[in-house]
């Protein structure tokens, strides 16, 4: 098991992986269509997108949390 202190980074890793998988899949379908080269094109696009998305999530997530805290009414 992974220690709890790594939970935010693991969450960002999983979230960025899934979101980049979906977005790159949609973009690849729009550009290439579903043909013999689709899976290879999607995999390449996904890995490139994930390499950018994961560090971006680590930087943007704390800013997003602070923004949400300011926008949500306190109890």
C-alpha positions as CSV (number, residue, x, y, z in Angstrom):
1,X,0.0,0.0,0.0
2,X,1.0,3.6,-0.6
3,X,1.4,5.8,2.4
4,X,-1.5,8.3,2.9
5,X,0.8,11.3,2.6
6,X,1.0,10.5,-1.2
7,X,-2.8,10.5,-1.7
8,X,-3.0,14.0,-3.3
9,X,-0.2,13.1,-5.8
10,X,-1.8,9.7,-6.5
11,X,-5.2,11.3,-7.0
12,X,-3.6,13.8,-9.5
13,X,-1.9,11.0,-11.3
14,X,-5.0,8.9,-11.7
15,X,-7.2,11.9,-12.5
16,X,-4.8,13.3,-15.1
17,X,-4.4,9.9,-16.6
18,X,-8.1,9.3,-17.1
19,X,-8.9,12.8,-18.3
20,X,-6.1,12.9,-20.8
21,X,-7.1,9.4,-22.0
22,X,-10.7,10.6,-22.7
23,X,-9.7,14.0,-24.2
24,X,-7.0,12.5,-26.4
25,X,-9.4,9.8,-27.5
26,X,-12.0,12.2,-28.6
27,X,-9.5,14.4,-30.4
28,X,-7.9,11.4,-32.1
29,X,-11.3,10.2,-33.3
30,X,-12.0,13.6,-34.7
31,X,-8.7,13.8,-36.6
32,X,-8.0,10.2,-37.6
33,X,-11.4,8.6,-37.3
34,X,-11.7,5.0,-36.2
35,X,-9.5,3.0,-38.5
36,X,-6.4,0.7,-38.3
37,X,-4.2,3.5,-37.1
38,X,-6.5,4.7,-34.3
39,X,-5.1,2.8,-31.4
40,X,-1.5,3.7,-32.1
41,X,-2.4,7.3,-32.7
42,X,-4.5,7.5,-29.5
43,X,-1.8,5.9,-27.4
44,X,0.8,8.3,-28.7
45,X,-1.5,11.3,-28.1
46,X,-2.5,10.1,-24.7
47,X,1.1,9.6,-23.4
48,X,2.1,13.0,-24.7
49,X,-1.0,14.6,-23.1
50,X,-0.5,12.8,-19.8
51,X,3.1,13.9,-19.6
52,X,1.8,17.5,-19.6
53,X,-1.4,16.9,-17.6
54,X,0.1,15.3,-14.5
55,X,2.5,18.1,-13.6
56,X,-0.2,20.6,-14.6
57,X,-2.6,19.0,-12.1
58,X,-0.1,19.1,-9.4
59,X,0.4,22.9,-9.9
60,X,-3.3,23.8,-10.6
61,X,-5.0,21.6,-8.0
62,X,-4.0,23.7,-5.0
63,X,-5.0,26.9,-6.8
64,X,-8.4,25.4,-7.7
65,X,-9.0,24.3,-4.1
66,X,-8.3,27.8,-2.9
67,X,-10.6,29.3,-5.5
68,X,-13.4,26.8,-4.6
69,X,-13.0,27.6,-0.9
70,X,-13.5,31.3,-1.7
71,X,-16.6,30.7,-3.9
72,X,-18.4,28.3,-1.5
73,X,-20.3,29.6,1.4
74,X,-18.9,28.8,4.8
75,X,-21.0,26.7,7.2
